[in-house]
Amino acid sequence: MQYDGLAWLTALVALLIALLAARVLFNLGWLLGWLRGTLGLAFAALAGVVGLAAYDLTRYSPLPQDKPLVTISFTAAGEQRFEATLLEGGRERQVTLEGDLWQLDARLFGWKGLAQLIGLQPGYRLETLSGRYLAIEQQKLALNTPQALAASPYGVDVWRWVRNSGRDFLLFNLQPARVNYLPMAADAVYSVSLTPTGLLAQPMNQAAQQALRDWQ
């Protein structure tokens, strides 16, 4: 009997709570306020994402006409260690690489369909510059990580979103591009240009030419 009485008492409390909940729920004022608040927060979040997407797009530059995308020069900074200086338009930056070879990854942001017809110009963004050792044993022990040359804020990456979606929306032509491994050497200078077949690196001085001959 004791537990039956406790059960009935608990059921009565549950009924009172249910009646209170029904009274609150059927008062539409709070519901409309909650919906307005939720919708407002959703639009604010959407505005933030779209704003970050707009900022991400500013990280791309128009493809230069009749000149390289970037010039890369190397200065020895120790044994199998180099300071790479990248000159991209009027911008200069430096990264440190370890190893014997260098590789450059970039993104191409192209247009097609209506976007191309209205004159939108293709662009690009340099992504990473990385080094590696020729010796397999050294490479296995190396802690080399690609040096980031660009980043999307808070993971808002328009290029990657469209690529991963598998849809180009009849507007985008997005492609990765790469300069495969070439030798690093003290005072070597390379220019990197875009050709119909992809990125092309060319030696710009005697040190780079000699490094290519020795490597091949």
N, C-alpha and C positions, 0 to 999 in steps of 0.2 A: 504493500500500500504506500509505503514511504516514497518509493521510486516512481510509482504511478502519479502520486501527488506532485512530485518534483517535475515530472514530465508535463503534466497539465499546466503547472505554473510557468514552465519554460515556454510551452506553446502559447500561453497567453501573452507573455512578453514578446514572442515572435510576432503574434498578431498585432500587437500595439505598434511594433516597429514597422510592420508592413503597412498599416494604416497611415502612419506618419510619412512613410516613403511615397505612398500613393498621393497623399495631399501635396507633397513637394513636387512630385513628377507632373501632376496635372495642372500645376501652376506654370503656364508656358513662359512666363516672364524670365525665369532663370534659364530655361532651355534656350530661348532666343539669345539671351546674353552670352551664354556659353558658346553657342554656335558662332555668334559674331566674333567673340574673342579668339576661338579656334581658327576661324577663317582668316582673321586679321593676322594671327601669328603665322599661318601657312603662307599667306601672301608676302609677309615680311621675310620669311625664310627663302621663298622663291626669288624675291628681289635680290637677296644677298647672293644666292647661287648664280643668278644671271649676271650680277655685277662682277663676281669673281670670274665668270666665264669671259666677260668683256675684257677684264684685266689680263686674263690668260692669253687672249688673242693679240694683245699688244706685245707679247713676247716674240711674235713672228715678224720677220722683216721681208720686204719685197725682194724678189730675186734681182740681183744687180745685172745690168746689161753690159756685156763685153768686158767684164772684169771678174776676178776670183771672188768666191764667197768669203774666203778667209785665207790668210797667209800665216803659216806656222813656222816658227824658227826655234831651234834648240840650242841651249847652252849647257855645257857639262857642269854638273853640280856634285860630282863624286863618281865613284865606280858604278857604272850602269845606272846612273841617276841623272836626270835632265830637267832643266827648267824650260818648259814650253811656253812661248809667247805667241798668243793668237791676236792677229790684227784683223778685225772684222769691220769694214767700213772705217769709221773714225774711232772705233772702240778697241782698246787694247787690254788684255788680261793675261794673267800667268797662272799656270798650274804646274805641279811637280809630278813627273812620271818616273817610274823605275822599270828597268828592263832594257831590251834591245830593239823592240819594235813598238810602233804606235798605231792606233786605230781611231778613226773619227766616225761618230754616228750622228745623223741629222734627221730631221723630219721635213718632208715637203708637203706644203698645204696648197693643193691645187683646186681649181674650180672647173665645173663643166655645166652643160645645159644652159639654163637661163642665166645663172651666175656668170658664166663665161661670156654670154651674149651681151650682158649689160656692162662688161668691161672690168670685172673684178680681177685683180692681178694675183698671180700665184706668189706664194711666199715660202719661207723656210725658217727653221730654227735649229741651231746646233744643240745637240743633246749631251753627248759625253765624249771625252777624250781619254783613251786608256792605253796602258802599256803592258807588255808581256816579255818574258824571257824566251830566248831561242832554246836554251837547254831545258828539256822536259823536267829534269830533277829540280832545277831552280824554280820553274813555273809552279810545280806542285807545292813547293814550300812557300811560295810568295804570297803576300797578303795584298796584292794589287787589287784595287777597286777602281772602277771607272770614275773619272773626275767629272762631276756634273757641271755642265755649262749653262743649263737652264732648269727651271723648276716651275711647276704649276702650283698656285697658292691653294693650300688646304685640300689638295687632291682634286681640285676642279680642273680637269684636263679635257678640253673640248676634242682635241685630236684623238686622244685615246678612247674617249666615249664613243665617238662615231666609228672608229675602227673596230672596237670590240662589239658594237651593236650589229655589225655585219650589214649595215644599211648606209648607203651614201646619200639617200634622199634626193637622188638625181641632181645633186648640187656639188658634192665634194669629190675630190680626187686626192686622197691622202695616202702618201707612200713613205716608207722608211728609206733612208739612203745611207750608204756606208763607204768609207775608204778602208779597204782591208789592210792588214798589217804591212807597214813599210818600215825600213830601218831608221832608227834615231842615230844621230851622230853630232858631235860638237860642231857648232856653227852651221849646221845644215838648215836650209830654208826650203819649204815646200809651199806651193800655191794649190788651193783646192777649188775647182770649178765644177759647175753642173753641166753635164753633157746629156744628149738624148739617151745614153745608156746608163746614166747615174753619175755619181761623184767621181771626179778624176783628179788625182794628185800628181803634180809635176815638180821635179827638182828645179830650184831656182838659182842654185850656185854650185860651185865645184865640190864643196863638201857633201852636198846631197847627192850629186851625181856619183861621186866616188863611193858613198855608202851603198847606193843601189848596185853598183858594179860588184862591190865586195860581197854583198848579200846574195846576189844571183850566181 
